[in-house]
Amino acid sequence: MNSTHTPPVTALTVTEDPATQAPPKLGLSLLVALVVGSIIGSGIFGLPQNMASGASAGAILTGWTITGIGMLLLVRVYQMLSMRKPELDNGVYAYARALSGEYVGFNSAWGYWVSAWIGNVG
């Protein structure tokens, strides 16, 4: 006869309300790695071949530099917006809606979605 002993089940008590807990934050190095990974991952296969057939190495590096600077400036804009208005947490839509109302907020979200959708298809 084989007898097994199972420990008694105890109720777990929750000390804090999950709704009041702050969401985990990503550090700067993880965010930079995420952006760099997205840039590299999106164009690593086809983009260099297509650019190399029509441009020199200097032109390609110049384009990447300009794009990198533009992305850093865009990151700074969203960083400043999130620091000034931390209660807005819906991205492009929330910032446009807070600035100009529902109509502009909807159009900015819709335009952002369509451009991302077409970019992914392309």
CYANA upper distance limits for C-alpha pairs under 8 A (distance plus 0.5 A):
 16 GLU  CA     20 THR  CA      7.90
 16 GLU  CA     21 GLN  CA      8.01
 17 ASP  CA     21 GLN  CA      7.40
 26 LEU  CA     30 LEU  CA      6.77
 26 LEU  CA     31 LEU  CA      7.02
 27 GLY  CA     31 LEU  CA      6.80
 28 LEU  CA     32 VAL  CA      6.61
 29 SER  CA     33 ALA  CA      6.61
 30 LEU  CA     34 LEU  CA      6.61
 31 LEU  CA     35 VAL  CA      6.79
 32 VAL  CA     36 VAL  CA      6.58
 33 ALA  CA     37 GLY  CA      6.33
 34 LEU  CA     38 SER  CA      6.63
 35 VAL  CA     39 ILE  CA      6.70
 36 VAL  CA     40 ILE  CA      6.57
 37 GLY  CA     41 GLY  CA      6.17
 38 SER  CA     42 SER  CA      6.37
 39 ILE  CA     43 GLY  CA      7.08
 40 ILE  CA     44 ILE  CA      5.89
 43 GLY  CA     47 LEU  CA      5.51
 43 GLY  CA     48 PRO  CA      7.87
 44 ILE  CA     48 PRO  CA      7.42
 45 PHE  CA     49 GLN  CA      8.27
 46 GLY  CA     50 ASN  CA      6.80
 47 LEU  CA     51 MET  CA      6.58
 48 PRO  CA     52 ALA  CA      6.34
 49 GLN  CA     53 SER  CA      6.88
 50 ASN  CA     54 GLY  CA      7.56
 51 MET  CA     55 ALA  CA      6.26
 51 MET  CA     60 ILE  CA      7.54
 52 ALA  CA     56 SER  CA      7.00
 52 ALA  CA     57 ALA  CA      7.83
 52 ALA  CA     60 ILE  CA      8.30
 55 ALA  CA     59 ALA  CA      6.61
 55 ALA  CA     60 ILE  CA      7.11
 56 SER  CA     60 ILE  CA      6.86
 57 ALA  CA     61 LEU  CA      6.64
 58 GLY  CA     62 THR  CA      6.57
 59 ALA  CA     63 GLY  CA      6.64
 60 ILE  CA     64 TRP  CA      6.71
 61 LEU  CA     65 THR  CA      6.53
 62 THR  CA     66 ILE  CA      6.68
 63 GLY  CA     67 THR  CA      6.58
 64 TRP  CA     68 GLY  CA      6.42
 65 THR  CA     69 ILE  CA      6.66
 66 ILE  CA     70 GLY  CA      6.64
 67 THR  CA     71 MET  CA      6.64
 68 GLY  CA     72 LEU  CA      6.72
 69 ILE  CA     73 LEU  CA      6.72
 70 GLY  CA     74 LEU  CA      6.71
 71 MET  CA     75 VAL  CA      6.64
 72 LEU  CA     76 ARG  CA      6.74
 73 LEU  CA     77 VAL  CA      6.78
 74 LEU  CA     78 TYR  CA      6.92
 75 VAL  CA     79 GLN  CA      6.54
 76 ARG  CA     80 MET  CA      6.57
 77 VAL  CA     81 LEU  CA      6.68
 78 TYR  CA     82 SER  CA      6.51
 79 GLN  CA     83 MET  CA      6.70
 80 MET  CA     84 ARG  CA      6.62
 81 LEU  CA     85 LYS  CA      6.37
 81 LEU  CA     86 PRO  CA      8.30
 81 LEU  CA     95 TYR  CA      8.34
 82 SER  CA     86 PRO  CA      5.53
 82 SER  CA     88 LEU  CA      7.81
 88 LEU  CA     94 ALA  CA      6.37
 88 LEU  CA     95 TYR  CA      7.48
 89 ASP  CA     94 ALA  CA      7.31
 90 ASN  CA     94 ALA  CA      5.55
 90 ASN  CA     95 TYR  CA      8.34
 91 GLY  CA     95 TYR  CA      7.06
 92 VAL  CA     96 ALA  CA      6.69
 92 VAL  CA    105 GLY  CA      8.24
 92 VAL  CA    108 SER  CA      7.33
 92 VAL  CA    109 ALA  CA      6.77
 92 VAL  CA    112 TYR  CA      8.41
 93 TYR  CA     97 ARG  CA      6.44
 93 TYR  CA    105 GLY  CA      5.37
 93 TYR  CA    106 PHE  CA      7.02
 93 TYR  CA    108 SER  CA      6.60
 93 TYR  CA    109 ALA  CA      5.44
 94 ALA  CA     98 ALA  CA      6.51
 94 ALA  CA    105 GLY  CA      7.19
 95 TYR  CA     99 LEU  CA      6.72
 95 TYR  CA    105 GLY  CA      7.97
 96 ALA  CA    100 SER  CA      6.39
 96 ALA  CA    101 GLY  CA      7.59
 96 ALA  CA    104 VAL  CA      6.71
 96 ALA  CA    105 GLY  CA      5.12
 96 ALA  CA    108 SER  CA      7.31
 97 ARG  CA    101 GLY  CA      4.92
 97 ARG  CA    102 GLU  CA      5.71
 97 ARG  CA    103 TYR  CA      8.00
 97 ARG  CA    104 VAL  CA      6.69
 97 ARG  CA    105 GLY  CA      4.50
 97 ARG  CA    106 PHE  CA      7.94
 98 ALA  CA    105 GLY  CA      8.24
100 SER  CA    104 VAL  CA      6.41
100 SER  CA    105 GLY  CA      7.57
101 GLY  CA    105 GLY  CA      6.62
102 GLU  CA    106 PHE  CA      6.49
103 TYR  CA    107 ASN  CA      6.75
104 VAL  CA    108 SER  CA      6.53
105 GLY  CA    109 ALA  CA      6.73
106 PHE  CA    110 TRP  CA      6.49
107 ASN  CA    111 GLY  CA      6.34
108 SER  CA    112 TYR  CA      6.47
109 ALA  CA    113 TRP  CA      6.59
110 TRP  CA    114 VAL  CA      6.64
111 GLY  CA    115 SER  CA      6.55
112 TYR  CA    116 ALA  CA      6.65
113 TRP  CA    117 TRP  CA      6.55
114 VAL  CA    118 ILE  CA      6.55
115 SER  CA    119 GLY  CA      6.38
116 ALA  CA    120 ASN  CA      6.58
117 TRP  CA    121 VAL  CA      6.81
118 ILE  CA    122 GLY  CA      6.48
